[in-house]
Amino acid sequence: MYIDSCKTGKYNRHLIRESYRENGKVKHRTIANISSCSDKEVNAIKLALRHKNDLANIVKNIGRTSTVQGKSMGAVWLVYNMAKQLGIVAALGTTREGKLALWQVIARVIDQGSRLSAVRLAGSHTACEVLRIKKTFNEDQLYSNLDWLNENQKTIEDRLFKFRNLASEDNNFFLYDVTSSYLEGTQNELGAFGYNRDKKKGKKQIVVGLLCDAHGHPLSIEVFTGNTQDPATFSSQIKKVTTRFGGGDVTLVGDRGMIKSKQITDILDNGMHYITAITKPQMEALLKDNVIQMSLFDQNLSEVETEDGIRYVLRNNPVRAKDMRQSRNSKTDSLKQMIKKKNIYLSEHPKAKTEVALKHVNEYCKKLKLNRWIEIIANTDHRQLEVNIDNDVLSHESALDGCYVLKTDLVSTYITKENVNARYKSLADVEWAFRTSKTVNLEMRPINVRLASRTRGHTFVVMLAYLIIQELSYRWRNIEMTVEEGIKELSTLCITDVNLNGVLSAGIIPAPRQSVKNLLNAADIKLPKVLPMATFNVSTRKKLVERRKTL
C-alpha cells in the first residue's frame, strides 16, 4: 500500500493505492482519495505506511529523534527549477535517460568536470531526490547517456525552440558564430589540426558552431572536425533555419569571416536575408569605386544604398580607432627596442653578422604585421640596423582606423540603419556564450571523451547548461555575486536528515540564511519543506587508486 501523489492543474491529488497480481500481471487499484487532507496529514499517513511493520515501536519511541547534516540541496534545487522554467526539463523528458541527461546539465552548472566527477557530485548532492531518479548510476551510464543525447539532440532542440518561441519579429533574426576548442589528447574522432583560436600550438582541436536567436539565446550547437573552415559550417545552419526554426522573412547575422559571397548566394537562394560586415580590402575597393566616401565615416551612422538593393551602413568608432593607434605604436616601440638590442650586440661582438641580425628583425617585423610601412635597413659600414618608416603607406593604412561597414539586403522600410547596427552588435552575445562555455563557468574543455557521438553529446550538455547560466546572470544582475559565487553559496544549504528510531525517515530543509534567501528570491525559486529520501547510494565504478591510499 502506498500514496500516489501528483499535480492536476493547480491542485495536488493524493490517492491511497495498492498493487496486486492478476494472471501474472502487476495491477494497481485505488483504495481511497485523500486529496482533501492537508500536507501535514498526508505526510503523517506516508510516515505510517512507511513504518507499518514497526508502527508500535515508532509510536513508543516518538519524540526520540536525532538529526544529522544531510546532502547539499540548495544548488540542485535552484538549477533544477531554472531548467524547468526554461523548458529544459520538459525537452529532455521523464525517461531515465532524460533524467540522467538533466543531471549532467545540472552538474555542469554546479561543478564542472568529467562524468566521473558528476557521479561523485550526485553522492554529495540531492540529485536522485530532486530529479526522482529511481536507480543508482555510475560514470559508464553517463558516458552512454552522451550517446543518447547525440541521437536525440534535434528533437530536444526543437522542443526547446517551441517552448521559448514568442510571437515577435525578433524570431526572424538568427545569430551564428564559430569557435574552436583544443584537445589535450590525440584520440578524439573529431580532432584535427586547424586554425587554433586558443593559440595552443601542436594540439588538435574541434570546431564548434553556435546558432542563437536575436537575443543571444542558443538554439542549436554543432561540432565539426578541427580542420573545418568557418564558411564551410554555414550551409548546415541555413538548413536548420529554413526547416526547423524558420518562419516568415528570416535573416542570418554573421561576421565578415562567416558570411562571404558564396554564403550570401546560398542565403538568397533559400529566400532569406543577411547582415554581415565587410573586410578592409572590400572597404578600400568601395572607396576606389566611389560607392562610399571617407566623409561618410562619422560617429553617427550613415548609409549608402546601391542600385541593386544592397545597403552599406558606415560608422567610425573613435574608441576603436584610439585602440588601433595605441596597438600600432606599441608594436612599433617593441620593434625599435629589438633593433636597439641587436645594435648593442653587434657593436659588442665584432664577429656577429649583420645579415643574421637583419633576418631576425625582419621576421619579427613581419610577425607584428608592420612590414607594409616599415623597412629595416642594414648599415654595413657602421654594423647597425636602421628603421625607415614610409609615412605615405602608414597614412593609408591608418586612414580606416575604427571604421567599419555593415552590408545587408534588407530594405530600409523593414529595418533602419540603427537596427542593422544593433543586430550585428548582438553577435557579441554569441562571443560571450563561447567565453562562458569554454573557460569562465562551464569549462567545455578539457574534453574527456573520444567518440564523435560523445563529443557532440558533451557540447550539447554545455549548451543547455549555458542557457541556465545566462538566465541566472540576468536574474542576479542586481546581486553583488557572480553566478559561480551564487551557486557555491547555495551549495552550503543542506537538508537535515531526521532519524526516527534509528531509521532515516525524512529530509527536512532548514530556513536559509539571508544571503541564500536573496539568491532564491531573485531567481523566483521557492524551497520545499521536505524532500523524499532516496533508498540507494550513488557510487563510481572507478575507485581511489592504491598509490594514493598509501601516501
HELIX and SHEET records of a PDB file:
HELIX    1   1 ASP A   39  ARG A   50  1                                  12    
HELIX    2   2 LYS A   52  ASP A   54  5                                   3    
HELIX    3   3 LEU A   55  LYS A   60  1                                   6    
HELIX    4   4 GLY A   74  GLN A   85  1                                  12    
HELIX    5   5 ILE A   88  LEU A   92  1                                   5    
HELIX    6   6 ARG A   96  ILE A  110  1                                  15    
HELIX    7   7 ARG A  115  SER A  124  1                                  10    
HELIX    8   8 ALA A  127  LEU A  131  1                                   5    
HELIX    9   9 GLU A  139  ARG A  164  1                                  26    
HELIX   10  10 GLU A  169  ASN A  172  5                                   4    
HELIX   11  11 ASP A  230  THR A  233  5                                   4    
HELIX   12  12 PHE A  234  LYS A  240  1                                   7    
HELIX   13  13 VAL A  241  PHE A  245  3                                   5    
HELIX   14  14 SER A  261  ASP A  269  1                                   9    
HELIX   15  15 LYS A  280  LYS A  288  1                                   9    
HELIX   16  16 MET A  294  LEU A  296  5                                   3    
HELIX   17  17 PRO A  318  GLU A  348  1                                  31    
HELIX   18  18 THR A  354  LYS A  367  1                                  14    
HELIX   19  19 ASN A  391  SER A  398  1                                   8    
HELIX   20  20 LYS A  417  LYS A  425  1                                   9    
HELIX   21  21 LEU A  427  ARG A  435  1                                   9    
HELIX   22  22 THR A  436  VAL A  440  3                                   5    
HELIX   23  23 ALA A  452  ARG A  475  1                                  24    
HELIX   24  24 VAL A  483  SER A  491  1                                   9    
HELIX   25  25 GLN A  514  ALA A  522  1                                   9    
HELIX   26  26 GLU A  546  LYS A  549  1                                   4    
SHEET    1   A 3 TYR A   2  THR A   8  0                                        
SHEET    2   A 3 TYR A  11  GLU A  22 -1                                        
SHEET    3   A 3 LYS A  25  ASN A  33 -1                                        
SHEET    1   B 4 THR A  65  SER A  72  0                                        
SHEET    2   B 4 CYS A 494  LEU A 500 -1                                        
SHEET    3   B 4 VAL A 503  ILE A 508 -1                                        
SHEET    4   B 4 VAL A 530  LEU A 531 -1                                        
SHEET    1   C 8 PRO A 218  THR A 225  0                                        
SHEET    2   C 8 GLN A 205  ASP A 213 -1                                        
SHEET    3   C 8 PHE A 173  TYR A 182 -1                                        
SHEET    4   C 8 THR A 251  VAL A 253  1                                        
SHEET    5   C 8 HIS A 273  ALA A 277  1                                        
SHEET    6   C 8 CYS A 403  THR A 408 -1                                        
SHEET    7   C 8 ARG A 311  ASN A 316 -1                                        
SHEET    8   C 8 SER A 302  GLU A 305 -1                                        
SHEET    1   D 2 ILE A 374  ASN A 379  0                                        
SHEET    2   D 2 GLN A 384  ILE A 389 -1                                        
END                                                                             
